[in-house]
Amino acid sequence: MSLPDPDARAADPAQDPNPAQDPVPPQESADPAADTLDRVPAAPVAAVLALGANLGDPAATLRAAVRELAGHDGIELTGVSPVAVTAAVGGPAGQPDYLNLVLAVETTLAPRQLLAACQAVEQSHHRTREVRWGPRTLDVDVITYAGLASADPELTLPHPRAHERAFVLAPWSWLDPQATLGGVRVAELAAQAEDAGTVRRLSGSPEHGTGAPTS
């Protein structure tokens, strides 16, 4: 009587205790934009941040927030706009005026990391999100990041409402008169914005942006 060939048994997947598995192809991300938001740049890239506050001592809060962002690893401050005084847009009636400014930065952080850094600064100033467009101790938004376009709801780029908000556009244009958004000069967008008449430069604020944190 002949014995079974052990090699033949191993070749039978039904009898092989450790059958060879076909290699699993790498799975592609269902949302390529999500990967883009996590991609760390190979070299520093330019980004624009907008800050606003209308509770407590807004001027002191903005000064502190600028220093905190400038001191964050991976963020280099390259410009600070003059401070704008603006009426609240949307939200509950009777809010105090906002102080707003815009920062130009160079960053080695991925977009999502930059957003997290901004949110950490908000939290350090006890930011809450109880009422949409309600009064707040501090708001820090990522407006643009290296020309990136993203429809991700966590971080939409450019900021989806920046093109129609004079309280962002006006100080941005004061900082960089040549800046564009969506191919249009920021100064032109600021002049056309519905809230353009509610924005004025804070008394004592410099005419142009500076390259250092406000004192």
For each residue, the residues with C-beta under 8 A, 3 or more apart:
1:
2:
3:
4: 8 9
5: 8 9
6: 9 10
7: 10 11
8: 4 5 11 12
9: 4 5 6 12 15 16
10: 6 7 15 16
11: 7 8 16
12: 8 9 15 16
13: 16 19
14:
15: 9 10 12
16: 9 10 11 12 13 19 20
17:
18:
19: 13 16
20: 16
21: 24
22:
23:
24: 21
25:
26:
27:
28:
29: 32 34 35
30:
31: 34 35 152
32: 29 35 36
33: 36 37 150 151 152
34: 29 31 37 38 152
35: 29 31 32 38 39
36: 32 33 39 111 148 150
37: 33 34 110 111 112 150 152 154 155
38: 34 35 110 111 112 113
39: 35 36 110 111
40: 108 109 110 113
41: 44 45 107 108 110 146
42:
43: 108
44: 41 76 106 107 108
45: 41 106 107 108 145 146
46: 78 104 105 106 144 146
47: 104 105 106 107 114 142 143 144 145 146
48: 102 103 104 105 142 143 144 172 179
49: 69 102 103 105 118 140 141 142 143
50: 100 101 102 103 139 140 141 143 159 162 168 171 172
51: 62 65 66 100 101 102 103 138 139 140 141
52: 86 98 99 100 101 136 138 139 167
53: 56 58 61 62 65 98 99 125 136 137 138 139
54: 58 88 95 96 97 98 99 135 136
55: 58 96 135 136 137
56: 53 60 61 137
57: 60 61
58: 53 54 55 61 62 98 99
59: 62 63 83 99 202
60: 56 57 63 64
61: 53 56 57 58 64 65 125 137 138
62: 51 53 58 59 65 66 83 99 101 138 214
63: 59 60 66 67 213 214 215
64: 60 61 67 68 125
65: 51 53 61 62 68 69 121 125 138 140
66: 51 62 63 69 70 77 80 101 103 213 214
67: 63 64 70 71 213
68: 64 65 71 72 121 124
69: 49 65 66 72 75 77 103 105 117 118 121 140
70: 66 67 75 76 77 213
71: 67 68
72: 68 69 75 117 121
73:
74: 107 108 109 113 114 117
75: 69 70 72 105 106 107 109 114 117
76: 44 70 105 106 107
77: 66 69 70 80 103 104 105 211 212 213
78: 46 104 105 106 211
79: 103 104 175 176 209 210 211
80: 66 77 101 102 103 104 175 209 210 211 212 213 214
81: 84 101 102 103 171 172 174 175 209
82: 101 171 174 175 201 202 205 206 207 208 209
83: 59 62 99 100 101 171 201 202 205 214
84: 81 99 100 101 167 170 171 174 199 200 201 202
85: 97 98 99 100 199 200 201 202
86: 52 89 97 98 99 100 166 167 170 195 198 199 200
87: 97 98 195 198
88: 54 91 95 96 97 98 133 135
89: 86 133 165 167 195 198
90: 132 133
91: 88 95 131 132 133 134 135
92: 95 131 134 135
93:
94:
95: 54 88 91 92 134 135
96: 54 55 88 135
97: 54 85 86 87 88
98: 52 53 54 58 85 86 87 88 167
99: 52 53 54 58 59 62 83 84 85 86 202
100: 50 51 52 83 84 85 86 167 168 171
101: 50 51 52 62 66 80 81 82 83 84 171 214
102: 48 49 50 51 80 81 143 168 171 172 175 209
103: 48 49 50 51 66 69 77 79 80 81
104: 46 47 48 77 78 79 80 175 176 209
105: 46 47 48 49 69 75 76 77 78
106: 44 45 46 47 75 76 78
107: 41 44 45 47 74 75 76 114 145
108: 40 41 43 44 45 74
109: 40 74 75 113 114 117
110: 37 38 39 40 41 113 114
111: 36 37 38 39 114 115 142 145 148 150 155 157
112: 37 38 115 116 154 155
113: 38 40 74 109 110 116 117
114: 47 74 75 107 109 110 111 117 118 142 145
115: 111 112 118 119 142 154 155
116: 112 113 119 120
117: 69 72 74 75 109 113 114 120 121
118: 49 69 114 115 121 122 140 141 142
119: 115 116 122 123 140
120: 116 117 123 124
121: 65 68 69 72 117 118 124 125 138 140
122: 118 119 125 127 138 139 140
123: 119 120 126 127
124: 68 120 121
125: 53 61 64 65 121 122 137 138
126: 123 137
127: 122 123 136 137 138 139
128: 136
129: 132
130: 134
131: 91 92 134 135
132: 90 91 129
133: 88 89 90 91
134: 91 92 95 130 131
135: 54 55 88 91 92 95 96 131
136: 52 53 54 55 127 128 139
137: 53 55 56 61 125 126 127
138: 51 52 53 61 62 65 121 122 125 127
139: 50 51 52 53 122 127 136
140: 49 50 51 65 69 118 119 121 122
141: 49 50 51 118 159 162 168
142: 47 48 49 111 114 115 118 145 155 157 159
143: 47 48 49 50 102 158 159 162 168 172
144: 46 47 48 147 148 157 158 159 162 181
145: 45 47 107 111 114 142 148 157
146: 41 45 46 47
147: 144
148: 36 111 144 145 157
149: 157 158
150: 33 36 37 111 155 156 157
151: 33 156
152: 31 33 34 37 155 156
153: 156
154: 37 112 115
155: 37 111 112 115 142 150 152
156: 150 151 152 153 159 160
157: 111 142 144 145 148 149 150
158: 143 144 149 162 163 181 182
159: 50 141 142 143 144 156 162 168
160: 156
161: 164 165
162: 50 141 143 144 158 159 165 168 169 181
163: 158 169 181 182 184 189
164: 161 189 193 194
165: 89 161 162 168 169 193 195
166: 86 169 170 190 193 194 195 196 198 199
167: 52 84 86 89 98 100 170 171 195 198 199
168: 50 100 102 141 143 159 162 165 171 172
169: 162 163 165 166 172 173 181 186 187 189 190 193
170: 84 86 166 167 173 174 190 196 199
171: 50 81 82 83 84 100 101 102 167 168 174 175
172: 48 50 81 102 143 168 169 175 176 179 186 190
173: 169 170 176 177 179 185 186 187 190
174: 81 82 84 170 171 177 201 207 208 209
175: 79 80 81 82 102 104 171 172 179 208 209
176: 79 104 172 173 179 186 209
177: 173 174 187
178: 185
179: 48 172 173 175 176 185 186 187
180: 183 184 185 186
181: 144 158 162 163 169 184 186 189
182: 158 163
183: 180
184: 163 180 181 188 189
185: 173 178 179 180 188 189
186: 169 172 173 176 179 180 181 189 190
187: 169 173 177 179 190 191
188: 184 185 191 192
189: 163 164 169 181 184 185 186 192 193
190: 166 169 170 172 173 186 187 193 196 199
191: 187 188 196
192: 188 189 196
193: 164 165 166 169 189 190 196
194: 164 166
195: 86 87 89 165 166 167 198 199
196: 166 170 190 191 192 193 199
197:
198: 86 87 89 166 167 195
199: 84 85 86 166 167 170 190 195 196
200: 84 85 86
201: 82 83 84 85 174 205
202: 59 82 83 84 85 99 205
203:
204:
205: 82 83 201 202
206: 82 209 210
207: 82 174
208: 82 174 175
209: 79 80 81 82 102 104 174 175 176 206
210: 79 80 206 214
211: 77 78 79 80
212: 77 80
213: 63 66 67 70 77 80
214: 62 63 66 80 83 101 210
215: 63
